[in-house]
Amino acid sequence: MIALSRSSSDKAPRVAIVGGGLVGLWSAIELRRKGAGVDVYDAGHMAGRASWAGGGILCPLWPWDYSDRITTLSLRGAQLWRDELSDAGCEGQAGLLKSGMRVLDQHAPAEQWGHRSGVDVRAQADGSVLLPDVWQVRTPRAARAVADIAVSKGVHIYPEHAAQVELRGDHATLQISEGRLPEYDHVVVCAGAWAAAVLGDLADIIDVEPVRGQMIAFAAPPGEFHEITLGGGAYVIPRSDGLVLCGSTMEYVGFDSSTTEAGRVALQQLAVRIQPTLTNYPVVEHWAGLRPGSSTGEPRIGQLSDNLWINAGHHRNGVAMAPAAAAELAQAMSGVLTS
């Protein structure tokens, strides 16, 4: 058995989280608040996959096309992002920025959604709509900030520790490298697109699959672009230092996270249609990540068996939903953590 330090006293319920992306890290923070001792395992680097690759918009893309559940989780998640980063004093570290979001040619459904959801949606004379209160984070930096918050609250993080769930009856244990860790009271799978692989024989009970998303970034002068803009199935996201992201493809290619020339060309063309002056600036980055796709776009949050839980399947809106999804998980687990 691998000897790992305990994350709290022996009296506290012990929880292992498999998956160290933003969903796993936020879940760890919320479970620590419930008094659990929490260890987070990831096969690679913390938040090194979908969380690292995402654009960081703290709002659903075309939110009126999604369910009310996704709206609720995303809007609550956005508020929790702002509150937590502010409390920790790391807004700048995380790249937290109020940039607003303009959506082209979406008057009627956007205004109806805004009225129903309590979101400020303003119709513009050019046929677009503006959501002035949308924020963004810079995902690689934001992930480091969230990991720092988790560690400060007593969470133990173990990168490069691949974990596999094994069931004996209804009781879950973890297999890590060559050792077994049966001492955890509860196991939570937050492995995103890899959730099914982690669950092994239990994979067929969840609806999660990898969906590749390629993105590119242009180098523009700081201040040249201000608003997130959506149009034609794509979006551009301006960062404060002038970097402008454009994404994202939706490709069902399994666990292939490589980039393609066709993807780069398509994204560059889409970006220029949305912001024509981007044609003046070079593409300086091109990357891809694997979203945890689901048929509905809604995450699966809750109990799978006796001591096995899941928080996965957030699809295109995982960054925005992560804190609220974690809070929902912690609330669902509160009874077993205090019993």
LINSUL-V933364 format. One record per residue. N is the residue number from 1. RES is the residue in one small letter. PSI is psi in radians with two decimals (NA if undefined). Layout:
BEGIN
{{N,RES,PSI} {N,RES,PSI}}
END
This chain:
BEGIN
{{1,m,2.46} {2,i,2.30} {3,a,2.01} {4,l,2.53} {5,s,2.60} {6,r,2.57} {7,s,-0.13} {8,s,-2.99} {9,s,2.78} {10,d,-0.36} {11,k,-0.42} {12,a,2.47} {13,p,2.44} {14,r,2.26} {15,v,2.28} {16,a,2.24} {17,i,2.21} {18,v,1.91} {19,g,1.95} {20,g,0.60} {21,g,-2.96} {22,l,-0.66} {23,v,-0.77} {24,g,-0.73} {25,l,-0.76} {26,w,-0.66} {27,s,-0.70} {28,a,-0.74} {29,i,-0.82} {30,e,-0.62} {31,l,-0.55} {32,r,-0.65} {33,r,-0.47} {34,k,0.00} {35,g,0.05} {36,a,2.64} {37,g,2.22} {38,v,2.25} {39,d,2.37} {40,v,2.25} {41,y,2.44} {42,d,2.46} {43,a,-0.40} {44,g,-2.41} {45,h,2.67} {46,m,2.30} {47,a,0.63} {48,g,0.07} {49,r,-1.93} {50,a,-0.69} {51,s,-0.70} {52,w,-0.64} {53,a,-0.31} {54,g,2.81} {55,g,-0.47} {56,g,0.36} {57,i,2.21} {58,l,0.97} {59,c,2.56} {60,p,2.55} {61,l,2.24} {62,w,1.11} {63,p,-0.48} {64,w,-0.18} {65,d,-0.05} {66,y,2.98} {67,s,2.83} {68,d,-0.54} {69,r,-0.75} {70,i,-0.72} {71,t,-0.86} {72,t,-0.84} {73,l,-0.69} {74,s,-0.78} {75,l,-0.72} {76,r,-0.71} {77,g,-0.73} {78,a,-0.72} {79,q,-0.72} {80,l,-0.66} {81,w,-0.89} {82,r,-0.76} {83,d,-0.82} {84,e,-0.75} {85,l,-0.64} {86,s,-0.79} {87,d,-0.62} {88,a,-0.13} {89,g,0.53} {90,c,0.55} {91,e,-0.78} {92,g,-0.73} {93,q,-0.68} {94,a,-0.11} {95,g,0.51} {96,l,2.21} {97,l,2.28} {98,k,1.84} {99,s,-0.22} {100,g,2.88} {101,m,2.16} {102,r,2.31} {103,v,2.20} {104,l,2.37} {105,d,0.91} {106,q,0.72} {107,h,-1.22} {108,a,-0.96} {109,p,-0.58} {110,a,-0.78} {111,e,-0.69} {112,q,-0.75} {113,w,-0.77} {114,g,-0.74} {115,h,-0.75} {116,r,-0.60} {117,s,-0.10} {118,g,0.52} {119,v,2.38} {120,d,1.94} {121,v,2.12} {122,r,2.08} {123,a,2.40} {124,q,2.73} {125,a,-0.45} {126,d,0.10} {127,g,-0.11} {128,s,3.00} {129,v,2.60} {130,l,2.25} {131,l,1.64} {132,p,-0.28} {133,d,0.31} {134,v,2.37} {135,w,2.94} {136,q,2.77} {137,v,2.78} {138,r,1.79} {139,t,-0.79} {140,p,-0.72} {141,r,-0.67} {142,a,-0.68} {143,a,-0.71} {144,r,-0.68} {145,a,-0.75} {146,v,-0.69} {147,a,-0.70} {148,d,-0.72} {149,i,-0.77} {150,a,-0.83} {151,v,-0.68} {152,s,-0.39} {153,k,0.06} {154,g,0.14} {155,v,2.43} {156,h,2.28} {157,i,2.31} {158,y,1.56} {159,p,2.82} {160,e,0.66} {161,h,1.62} {162,a,2.33} {163,a,2.52} {164,q,2.31} {165,v,2.38} {166,e,2.39} {167,l,2.34} {168,r,1.79} {169,g,-2.14} {170,d,0.07} {171,h,2.21} {172,a,2.42} {173,t,2.98} {174,l,2.46} {175,q,2.11} {176,i,2.11} {177,s,-2.12} {178,e,0.12} {179,g,2.88} {180,r,2.49} {181,l,1.41} {182,p,-0.04} {183,e,-0.10} {184,y,2.42} {185,d,-0.58} {186,h,2.59} {187,v,2.28} {188,v,2.18} {189,v,2.00} {190,c,0.70} {191,a,0.24} {192,g,-2.27} {193,a,-0.34} {194,w,0.13} {195,a,-0.76} {196,a,-0.68} {197,a,-0.68} {198,v,-0.62} {199,l,-0.29} {200,g,-2.05} {201,d,-0.27} {202,l,0.05} {203,a,-0.55} {204,d,-0.08} {205,i,-0.04} {206,i,2.76} {207,d,1.36} {208,v,2.32} {209,e,2.73} {210,p,2.42} {211,v,1.98} {212,r,2.38} {213,g,2.00} {214,q,2.58} {215,m,2.72} {216,i,2.89} {217,a,2.38} {218,f,2.64} {219,a,1.89} {220,a,2.86} {221,p,2.49} {222,p,2.37} {223,g,-0.09} {224,e,-0.65} {225,f,2.55} {226,h,-0.73} {227,e,2.54} {228,i,2.37} {229,t,2.30} {230,l,2.42} {231,g,2.54} {232,g,0.47} {233,g,0.07} {234,a,3.08} {235,y,2.69} {236,v,2.45} {237,i,1.95} {238,p,2.31} {239,r,2.84} {240,s,-0.41} {241,d,0.11} {242,g,-0.28} {243,l,2.37} {244,v,2.02} {245,l,2.59} {246,c,2.29} {247,g,3.11} {248,s,2.58} {249,t,2.84} {250,m,1.74} {251,e,2.23} {252,y,1.47} {253,v,0.44} {254,g,-2.49} {255,f,0.48} {256,d,1.90} {257,s,0.38} {258,s,2.81} {259,t,2.80} {260,t,2.67} {261,e,-0.67} {262,a,-0.68} {263,g,-0.75} {264,r,-0.81} {265,v,-0.78} {266,a,-0.74} {267,l,-0.68} {268,q,-0.70} {269,q,-0.74} {270,l,-0.73} {271,a,-0.74} {272,v,-0.56} {273,r,-0.66} {274,i,-0.79} {275,q,1.56} {276,p,-0.54} {277,t,-0.15} {278,l,-0.30} {279,t,-0.31} {280,n,-0.10} {281,y,2.58} {282,p,2.64} {283,v,2.13} {284,v,-0.21} {285,e,2.63} {286,h,2.15} {287,w,3.05} {288,a,2.66} {289,g,2.93} {290,l,1.91} {291,r,2.67} {292,p,1.50} {293,g,2.63} {294,s,2.76} {295,s,-0.53} {296,t,-0.24} {297,g,-0.11} {298,e,2.49} {299,p,2.73} {300,r,2.03} {301,i,2.09} {302,g,-2.83} {303,q,2.35} {304,l,-0.61} {305,s,-2.92} {306,d,-1.03} {307,n,0.39} {308,l,2.25} {309,w,2.83} {310,i,2.57} {311,n,1.53} {312,a,2.92} {313,g,0.57} {314,h,-0.14} {315,h,-2.09} {316,r,-0.16} {317,n,0.48} {318,g,-0.66} {319,v,-0.83} {320,a,-0.72} {321,m,-0.34} {322,a,-0.90} {323,p,-0.68} {324,a,-0.64} {325,a,-0.67} {326,a,-0.73} {327,a,-0.66} {328,e,-0.74} {329,l,-0.84} {330,a,-0.65} {331,q,-0.71} {332,a,-0.56} {333,m,-0.10} {334,s,-0.63} {335,g,-0.73} {336,v,-0.35} {337,l,-0.35} {338,t,-0.10} {339,s,NA}}
END
